[in-house]
Amino acid sequence: MGAKALKPAIQNLYDEDFAIWTEETARLLRAGRFDHIDVEHLAEEVEDMGKSQGHEVRSRLRVLMVHLLKWKCQPQKRSRSWSSTAATQRAELRDVFSESPSLRAKLPPSIPDVYPDAVEQAALETGLPESAFPRECPFSPEQIMDRRFLPD
């Protein structure tokens, strides 16, 4: 069977059974059969992997900031759960940065983008109005990632 007959078959697999498509693509890569690979979908998946890591950074940053805001704005309700969640999110961020060091540089510019969502979530979780929280993020990137930092 020629390359022209195989290529459409693997392209169809992408839509019909993604798991089999990934297995077949990996097999073809390992076998060096590059002319049979569904290059367009493979490139799309590789791009999505990078986007996924960026999304994970923003998601973990959001959760971390929610807990730092709750700690700052509700001192009478501080709990080990809040500090534990902050520690967990920091550890997960360190793991992501260890695997993809270039993402560390994206943390500072992500803060102003993520902060409004963190305020909204903190307001929902605490019952406080959004106006009870600082308009701009009161935490520096260094504080956000500092294992020992919890706001006063």
Helices and strands as residue ranges (DSSP letters): H 3-16, H 18-30, G 34-36, H 39-73, G 75-77, H 80-99, G 101-106, H 107-126, G 130-132, H 141-145
